[in-house]
Amino acid sequence: MAEPGSDLESALALIADVPDFPEPGILFKDITPLLADHAALRAVVGALAAVGRDDDGRPVVDKVLGMESRGFILGAPVALELGVGFVPVRKAGKLPRATYAVSYALEYGEATLEVHRDAVRPGDRVLVVDDVLATGGTARATMDLVEKCGAEVHAVAVLMELGFLPGRRAVGDDVALTTLLTV
């Protein structure tokens, strides 16, 4: 959570509420004003990257995984900040080489995520980064993909958690979860 008066708190204050989007009764949290502000984006990337460091500031992860598509926006600069590689986790059929796939339930159907089989090596420690943790299906599926690769999820770091949804439960207690903002 952001310290009062900090750069991170100022950054999080840029998240705009958009009522009745994408349908009536929904209060959408728009992160694009935060992304458009250099100082705000730097503060968020720094805070997310801190999850992949030890107490002395050294990286403790080998890769950062970001989920399609806003996880790409945050995950790639987090990987750069940590000095490690970035791995995109894509929707089914978007990656050109051999993949591992995990399907998971949505409110009205099913979705599948994929990662290249050689993108994460056995024994790698991975930081999973996304913009929002809601029901946790995407995060859990990504964690399962990491395990299929023989790697270990060091932590999950998200910009925002929708605390009224069960995302935290889906991630589980065995992996550290960091959220910069809970709504």
C-alpha positions in Angstrom: 0.0 0.0 0.0 1.2 3.5 -0.7 2.6 5.8 2.0 0.5 9.0 2.4 2.1 11.8 0.4 4.4 9.4 -1.6 4.9 9.3 -5.3 3.1 6.0 -5.4 0.1 7.5 -3.7 0.0 10.4 -6.1 0.3 7.9 -9.0 -2.6 5.8 -7.7 -4.7 8.9 -7.4 -4.6 9.2 -11.2 -6.8 6.1 -11.7 -10.1 7.5 -13.0 -13.5 6.2 -12.1 -15.8 5.7 -15.1 -19.4 5.0 -14.1 -21.6 2.7 -16.1 -18.7 1.3 -18.3 -18.8 -1.2 -20.0 -22.4 -1.5 -18.9 -24.8 0.1 -16.4 -24.0 -0.5 -12.8 -20.2 -1.1 -13.3 -17.7 1.4 -12.0 -14.7 0.9 -14.3 -11.2 1.8 -13.0 -9.3 3.5 -15.9 -5.5 3.3 -15.5 -4.7 5.2 -18.7 -4.2 8.5 -16.9 -1.6 6.8 -14.7 0.1 5.3 -17.7 0.2 8.6 -19.5 2.1 10.3 -16.6 5.8 9.5 -16.7 6.4 10.0 -12.9 3.3 8.0 -12.0 4.2 5.1 -14.3 7.8 5.1 -12.9 6.5 5.0 -9.3 4.2 2.1 -10.1 6.9 0.1 -12.1 9.3 0.7 -9.2 6.8 -0.5 -6.6 5.9 -3.6 -8.6 9.6 -4.4 -9.3 10.4 -4.2 -5.6 8.4 -7.4 -5.2 11.1 -9.1 -7.2 14.0 -7.9 -5.1 15.5 -9.0 -1.8 16.1 -6.7 1.2 19.3 -5.5 -0.3 17.7 -4.6 -3.6 19.1 -7.5 -5.6 16.7 -9.2 -8.1 15.5 -12.6 -6.9 13.6 -13.6 -10.0 14.8 -14.8 -13.4 11.7 -13.7 -15.4 8.7 -11.5 -15.2 5.5 -12.9 -16.7 2.7 -10.5 -17.8 -0.8 -11.6 -18.9 -2.5 -10.3 -22.1 -2.9 -7.5 -22.5 -2.5 -4.9 -19.7 0.0 -7.2 -17.9 2.2 -6.6 -20.9 2.1 -2.8 -20.3 3.3 -3.2 -16.7 5.3 -6.4 -16.8 7.7 -5.4 -19.6 9.0 -2.3 -17.8 9.1 -4.2 -14.5 11.4 -6.8 -16.2 13.6 -4.0 -17.5 13.8 -2.4 -14.0 14.8 -5.8 -12.5 17.3 -6.6 -15.4 15.5 -9.8 -16.3 13.6 -11.2 -19.2 9.9 -10.6 -19.9 7.6 -13.4 -21.0 4.1 -12.7 -22.4 1.3 -15.0 -21.4 -1.2 -15.0 -24.4 -4.7 -16.0 -25.2 -4.9 -19.3 -27.1 -3.6 -19.4 -30.6 -1.5 -16.2 -30.4 1.9 -17.7 -29.9 3.7 -19.2 -32.9 5.7 -22.0 -31.4 5.1 -25.0 -29.0 3.2 -23.9 -25.9 1.8 -25.1 -22.6 -1.9 -24.2 -22.2 -4.2 -23.9 -19.2 -7.9 -23.4 -19.5 -10.0 -21.8 -16.7 -13.6 -20.9 -16.0 -15.1 -17.5 -16.7 -18.5 -16.3 -15.6 -20.0 -17.3 -18.9 -17.7 -19.8 -20.5 -14.0 -20.7 -20.5 -10.7 -19.1 -21.5 -7.3 -20.5 -22.3 -3.9 -19.0 -21.7 -0.6 -20.1 -23.3 3.1 -19.6 -22.8 6.0 -20.8 -25.0 7.4 -24.1 -23.7 10.9 -22.7 -23.7 10.1 -19.2 -22.3 10.6 -20.2 -18.7 13.2 -22.9 -17.7 12.9 -25.4 -15.0 14.1 -23.9 -11.7 13.5 -20.3 -12.8 11.9 -18.0 -10.2 9.1 -15.9 -11.7 7.3 -12.7 -10.8 3.8 -12.6 -12.2 2.6 -9.1 -13.0 -0.9 -7.8 -14.0 -3.0 -4.7 -13.8 -6.0 -6.0 -11.9 -6.7 -9.0 -9.7 -10.5 -9.7 -9.8 -11.7 -13.3 -9.7 -8.2 -14.6 -9.9 -8.7 -17.0 -12.8 -6.1 -15.4 -15.0 -3.5 -15.2 -12.2 -4.2 -18.9 -11.2 -3.9 -20.1 -14.8 -0.6 -18.2 -15.2 0.7 -19.7 -12.0 -0.3 -23.1 -13.3 1.6 -22.4 -16.6 4.7 -21.5 -14.6 4.5 -24.9 -12.8 4.0 -26.7 -16.1 7.4 -25.2 -17.2 9.0 -26.6 -14.1 9.6 -23.1 -12.7 8.5 -21.5 -9.4 6.2 -18.5 -8.8 8.1 -16.2 -6.5 5.2 -13.8 -6.1 2.2 -12.2 -7.8 2.2 -8.4 -8.0 -0.8 -6.3 -9.3 -1.5 -2.7 -9.6 -5.1 -3.0 -8.2 -7.1 -5.7 -6.4 -10.9 -5.7 -6.5 -11.3 -6.7 -2.9 -14.9 -7.7 -3.2 -14.1 -10.5 -5.6 -12.3 -13.8 -4.7 -9.0 -13.2 -6.5 -6.9 -13.5 -3.4 -8.4 -16.9 -2.6 -7.6 -18.1 -6.2 -4.0 -17.1 -5.9 -3.8 -19.0 -2.6 -1.7 -18.6 0.6 1.4 -20.4 -0.7 2.5 -17.5 -3.0 3.1 -13.9 -1.9 0.6 -11.5 -3.3 1.3 -7.7 -3.5 -1.4 -5.3 -4.5 -0.6 -1.6 -4.7 -4.3 -0.6 -4.4 -7.3 -2.4 -3.1 -10.8 -1.2 -4.1 
